[in-house]
């Protein structure tokens, strides 16, 4: 199967976004480890679950349904602060598989760019994202959906990392992280309460 020039450009943009995620400076953006909730797009709805796996990286799973199809998506995302840890933007990429009522199974590649806000004094996270996709075995070769999500924080952020110590590191690294976290906690953003 050959991709059209527009599909190749979209795939190049997705690769660029994914590469930029891992080459960007440290973020310390999210204020939670695990959150789950609802996602609402123009002609679809679904569920969303985010799990922080590294200091800057989150895996997000989406289950999306519309009147003619269902799909499941997995995305790797990096979060970056905007004016403090309560408001941040994220970039990422991943893939999806699904089933269309008329055309059968399909799959594709996804990119995502979004902004999220952790609502003060609650466990709610609100987000708005743009998730372009390149489709394989589908009538549409590309899609450009936007959606809003409301998630409930199931597990709050702790001082220790999820995989702390699994990939090495020593006490010097821990003390550096603690002093950086202390400095970061002293700098409050405009939207932090």
C-alpha positions as CSV (number, residue, x, y, z in Angstrom):
1,X,0.0,0.0,0.0
2,X,1.4,3.4,-1.0
3,X,0.7,6.5,0.9
4,X,-0.4,9.7,-0.7
5,X,1.9,12.8,-0.4
6,X,-0.4,14.3,2.2
7,X,-0.3,11.1,4.3
8,X,3.5,11.0,4.1
9,X,3.6,14.6,5.3
10,X,1.3,13.8,8.2
11,X,3.4,10.8,9.1
12,X,6.6,13.0,9.0
13,X,4.9,15.5,11.3
14,X,3.9,12.7,13.7
15,X,7.5,11.4,13.7
16,X,8.8,14.9,14.3
17,X,6.4,15.4,17.3
18,X,7.4,12.1,18.8
19,X,11.1,12.8,18.4
20,X,10.6,16.3,19.9
21,X,8.9,14.8,23.0
22,X,12.0,12.8,24.0
23,X,14.5,15.5,23.1
24,X,12.8,18.3,25.1
25,X,14.0,19.6,28.5
26,X,12.7,18.2,31.8
27,X,9.1,18.9,32.5
28,X,7.8,17.9,35.9
29,X,4.3,18.9,34.7
30,X,1.8,16.4,35.9
31,X,0.3,16.5,39.4
32,X,-1.0,12.9,39.2
33,X,0.0,9.3,38.4
34,X,-3.3,7.7,37.2
35,X,-6.4,9.4,36.0
36,X,-9.5,8.0,34.1
37,X,-12.6,9.6,32.6
38,X,-14.7,10.4,29.6
39,X,-13.8,11.8,26.2
40,X,-16.2,13.6,23.9
41,X,-15.5,14.5,20.3
42,X,-17.7,15.9,17.5
43,X,-19.2,12.6,16.4
44,X,-17.8,10.2,19.0
45,X,-17.4,9.5,22.7
46,X,-15.3,7.2,24.8
47,X,-13.2,6.5,27.8
48,X,-9.7,7.7,28.5
49,X,-7.1,6.4,31.0
50,X,-3.7,8.0,31.6
51,X,-0.8,6.4,33.5
52,X,2.4,8.2,34.3
53,X,5.3,5.8,33.7
54,X,8.3,8.1,33.8
55,X,9.0,11.6,35.1
56,X,7.8,13.2,31.9
57,X,6.1,10.4,30.1
58,X,2.5,9.2,30.2
59,X,0.7,6.3,28.5
60,X,-2.9,7.0,27.5
61,X,-5.4,4.5,26.4
62,X,-8.5,5.5,24.6
63,X,-11.7,3.5,23.8
64,X,-13.7,5.4,21.3
65,X,-17.2,4.6,19.8
66,X,-19.3,6.3,17.2
67,X,-22.5,5.3,15.4
68,X,-20.6,3.2,12.8
69,X,-17.3,2.1,14.5
70,X,-15.3,1.4,17.6
71,X,-11.6,1.7,18.1
72,X,-8.8,1.5,20.8
73,X,-5.8,3.8,20.8
74,X,-2.6,3.7,22.8
75,X,-0.5,6.9,23.0
76,X,2.8,7.8,24.6
77,X,2.8,11.5,25.7
78,X,5.1,14.0,27.2
79,X,3.8,16.8,29.4
80,X,5.3,20.3,29.7
81,X,4.4,23.1,32.1
82,X,2.6,26.3,31.2
83,X,2.7,28.7,34.1
84,X,3.1,25.9,36.7
85,X,2.2,22.3,37.1
86,X,-1.6,22.7,37.1
87,X,-1.7,23.9,33.5
88,X,0.4,22.0,30.9
89,X,0.5,21.0,27.3
90,X,1.4,17.6,26.0
91,X,2.6,16.0,22.7
92,X,2.7,12.4,21.7
93,X,2.2,9.6,19.2
94,X,0.9,6.1,19.0
95,X,-1.4,3.8,17.1
96,X,-5.0,2.5,17.0
97,X,-7.0,-0.5,15.8
98,X,-10.7,-0.6,15.2
99,X,-13.7,-2.1,13.5
100,X,-16.1,-0.2,11.1
101,X,-19.6,-1.6,10.7
102,X,-19.4,-1.5,6.8
103,X,-15.7,-1.9,6.1
104,X,-14.4,-4.2,8.8
105,X,-11.1,-3.8,10.7
106,X,-8.8,-0.8,10.3
107,X,-5.8,0.6,11.9
108,X,-3.5,3.6,11.8
109,X,-0.9,5.9,13.3
110,X,-1.8,8.8,15.7
111,X,-0.2,12.0,16.8
112,X,-1.6,14.1,19.6
113,X,-1.2,17.7,20.9
114,X,-3.2,19.0,23.8
115,X,-3.5,21.2,26.8
116,X,-4.8,20.1,30.3
117,X,-5.7,21.8,33.5
118,X,-5.8,20.2,37.0
119,X,-8.7,21.9,38.6
120,X,-7.7,23.4,42.0
121,X,-8.9,21.7,45.2
122,X,-10.5,18.8,43.3
123,X,-9.3,15.5,41.7
124,X,-10.5,16.7,38.2
125,X,-8.4,17.2,35.1
126,X,-9.8,18.9,32.0
127,X,-8.2,18.6,28.6
128,X,-8.6,19.6,25.0
129,X,-6.6,17.9,22.3
130,X,-6.1,17.6,18.6
131,X,-5.4,14.0,17.4
132,X,-4.6,13.6,13.7
133,X,-4.4,10.1,12.3
134,X,-3.2,8.3,9.2
135,X,-5.6,5.4,8.4
136,X,-4.9,2.0,6.9
137,X,-7.6,-0.2,5.4
138,X,-10.2,2.6,5.7
139,X,-12.2,4.8,3.4
140,X,-10.6,7.8,5.1
141,X,-6.9,8.1,4.6
142,X,-6.6,10.7,7.4
143,X,-8.7,12.2,10.1
144,X,-8.2,15.3,12.2
145,X,-10.4,15.1,15.3
146,X,-10.5,17.3,18.3
147,X,-12.0,16.3,21.7
148,X,-12.4,17.3,25.3
149,X,-11.8,15.0,28.2
150,X,-12.7,15.1,31.9
151,X,-10.6,12.7,34.0
152,X,-10.8,11.9,37.7
153,X,-7.4,11.4,39.5
154,X,-7.3,7.9,40.9
155,X,-3.7,8.0,42.2
156,X,-2.1,11.3,43.2
157,X,1.6,12.2,42.5
158,X,4.0,11.0,45.2
159,X,7.6,12.2,45.8
160,X,9.0,8.8,44.7
161,X,8.9,7.9,41.0
162,X,6.8,5.0,39.7
163,X,9.9,3.1,38.5
164,X,12.3,4.8,40.9
165,X,15.5,2.9,41.1
166,X,14.6,0.3,38.5
167,X,16.8,1.8,35.8
168,X,19.7,2.6,38.2
169,X,20.6,5.9,39.8
170,X,22.3,6.6,43.1
171,X,21.8,8.8,46.1
172,X,23.4,11.8,44.3
173,X,20.6,11.6,41.6
174,X,18.0,11.4,44.4
175,X,19.4,14.5,46.2
176,X,19.6,16.4,42.9
177,X,15.9,15.6,42.2
178,X,14.9,16.6,45.7
179,X,16.7,19.9,45.5
180,X,15.2,20.6,42.1
181,X,11.7,19.6,43.3
182,X,12.1,21.9,46.3
183,X,13.1,24.8,44.0
184,X,10.2,24.0,41.6
185,X,7.7,23.8,44.5
186,X,8.8,27.3,45.6
187,X,8.0,28.7,42.2
188,X,4.2,28.8,41.9
189,X,2.5,29.4,38.6
190,X,-0.3,31.7,37.8
191,X,-2.9,28.9,37.8
192,X,-1.5,27.0,40.8
193,X,-3.5,27.1,44.0
